[in-house]
Amino acid sequence: MPNRLADESSPYLIQHQDNPVDWYPWGPEAIGRAKDEDRPIFLSIGYSACHWCHVMEHESFENPEIADKLNRAFVCIKVDREERPDLDQIYMNAVQMLTGHGGWPMSMFLTPELKPFFGGTYWPPTARGGMTGFDEILSAVAQAWQHRREQALDGADQLTKKLQEVGSRFAGDDFTGDGELNRELLEASQPMLNRAFDPAHGGFGMAPKFPHPMDLQLLLRLWRRNGRESTLDMVRLTLDKMAAGGIYDHLGGGFARYSVDARWLVPHFEKMLYDNALLVVAYLDGYLATGEQRYARVVRETLDYVLRDMTDADGAFYSTEDADSEGVEGKFYVWTLGELQDVLGDEVSDDGAATTFARMYDVTDEGNFEDKNILNLPKTLGQCAAILERDEQELAAELAASRAKLLAARERRVRPGRDDKVLLGWNSLMIDAMARAGAALDEPRYVEAATKACDFILTSLRRDDGRLLHTWRHGAAKLDAYLDDYAGLANALVSVYEATFDESRIDEAVRLADLMLSLFHDSQAGGFFYTAVDHERLIARTKDLTDSSVPSGNGLAALVLLRLGRLTGRSDFWEAAVSTLQAAAPVMRQAPTAAGQMLQALDMYLGPTHEIVVAGNPQDEETKAVLADLRGRFVPNKVVAMRNAKADTASDPAADRKDSAVLDPLFAGKQGGVGDDVGDDDGPTVYVCENFACQSPVTGRQAIVAKWAELSSLR
């Protein structure tokens, strides 16, 4: 019979419903049983796309003997880390304190009061390869609980005390200096990024290698300040190597989670929504900074993958795709030379489509991954065209046709499993990416996707009192939202506003920012707690000041409060952002490679940051042209607002629009058609302001574009 997980909504928990382990979901029933029966808790945390989570399930949780050990001595709780990141943060900190490393599956033993006393990650069912067997672990922990209880409880108390200190350790007593946030603090991150950089293959560190998109965005901001080509070259090399490697899906678009090797060839094949959202923004910034069309192509292909394979009919975005299909990691993605020839033809001539594609994408009889081939690009298109003595454009067209045929053939394979739950924070990252890319690349369908996802979330993941919910699946939303949900959605709404100038988006962003301040803000030490003030009482209340695989909630909060502060003139937003930056200053100083999002917010705080107001008719071609020119430039420290300068006239079709009162101070006194060289009353007038002090208005396309050029060249 299925266990209690059969009634859950999480695909990860449902995957374990037929285990012989007597699993409980996290909740009062399981915790109450542990207290009533004086049993320790075995807490297992993972997620549906996690390869080693599947391995441990098959090896241990489906094993009747191990299940019997678990059921006799423990109350067993299974948690989806994507649904309960609050629990994952606390107990991952505990695992790292105990073992010096972390990861998933996370395996933790708790007292009935939820205090951790022993834990780790993956254990094989029996001892092998120098690793202790899970069967031995279970026996040892059960014996310790029965015969060395006081020692276990004492260790649990000490570890819990350390966990409770984590939320405030980067503020208060640990903060040195007078709280000054200066350019030196920002620029001190460059040497540490330089030391971590891999000059051969790009990226940071060695194998396994993760993309670090927030650090790439930070480097672009540093380059904009210091003008060093070596800084820009670090970003270029990384973007090029990732897009050429096996971590990128050359047929379907999108990126895998990370590369198991240093040169980006062999991915861990799972695809995560948040990785693709963050990498889209990194490649978009790379395109805006360099003008390289190959980065724009990666943006489009990745977003097209999300719209094709990861989007719900109602417009929201799914969470993950597994690494495995038919029980084999990567099977969906790899090719043999014979399979390639079957799809593209059996030509044996040197210029046949299959032979050409194989040369370009590193496909051989021997293979580059377990006798199969991961598609990758060891050489550029130009290099291959020269070697093959082919016209580059002609070769590109042939390869595009071959990729389309191979993608169609791959679609007939058994797809990896997909986690189709909708997570608010991850959706917010993708909404931001869609809105920004749609505006910059003049692709309305991406902006439309962003607005549709926004509308779905604000309708389906909101409580009756207006507060947000964290997750949705199959028509049901649940779990109160966390800090990064509020901060991420507010930030995404600002990006949607700047792409559409629909002022209702700013009203919603302000409402969420107000809720964020009332529910999460630490008014004493600065910054924000991860959980709301009325959240379920856990053993610790954390503050995430460092980035993980996603931007820190505090980094997102600081950034959106700075953006909203500039747009609305709300001093409380600005002050909360500054206190957050001050609370995180030790992190930015000591571990800048873990604070990319916060350092981007610091860059915006240091400025110069410009409030750009466009007064003009949004249907006017001149207005469209100057906006497109601005959106195509790398000017990260800005906010942009626009109203129709003539919308109050009876003849204007936009006269019935609903203006946002919170934006009125920004637009006050800014009218269209005030320049000396105005030839057309419908032409736009631009006001560039800093700290709400505005320069002289600019009119005429040539003058406005010159102003944009000035802003994009500032150091």
ABEGO torsion letter per residue (X at the ends): XBBAAAABABAAAAAAAABABBBBBBEAAAAAAAAAAGBBBBBBBBBAABAAAAAAAAAAAABAAAAAAAAAABBBBBBBAAABAAAAAAAAAAAAAAAGBBEOBBBBBBBAAGBBABBBBBBBABBBGGBBBAAAAAAAAAAAAAAAAAAAAAAAAAAAAAAAAAAAAABEAABBEAGBBBAAAAAAAAAAAAAABBAAAEEBEBOBBBAGAAAAAAAAAAAAAAGBAAAAAAAAAAAAAAAABAABBAAAEEBBABBABAAGABBBABBBAAAAAAAAAAAAAAAAAAGBAAAAAAAAAAAAAAAAAABBAAGBBBABBBABBGGBBGAAABBBAAAAAAAAEABABAABAAAAAAAAAGBBAAEABGGBBBBBBABBAAAAAAAAGBBAAAAAAAAAAAAAAAAAAAAABBBBBBBABBBAAAAAAAAAAAAAAAAAAGBAAAAAAAAAAAAAAAAAABBAAGBBBABBBGGBBBEBBBAAAAAAAAAAAAAAAAAAGBAAAAAAAAAAAAAAAAAABBAAAEEBBABBAABBBBABBBBBABBBABBBAAAAAAAAAAAAAAAAGBAAAAAAAAAAAAAAAAAAAABAAAAAAAAAAAAAAAOBBBBBBBBEBAABAAAAAAAAAAAABBBABBBBBBBBAAAABAABAAAABBBBAAAAAAABGBBBGABAABABAABBBBBBBBGGBBBBBBBEAAAAAAAAAAAAABX
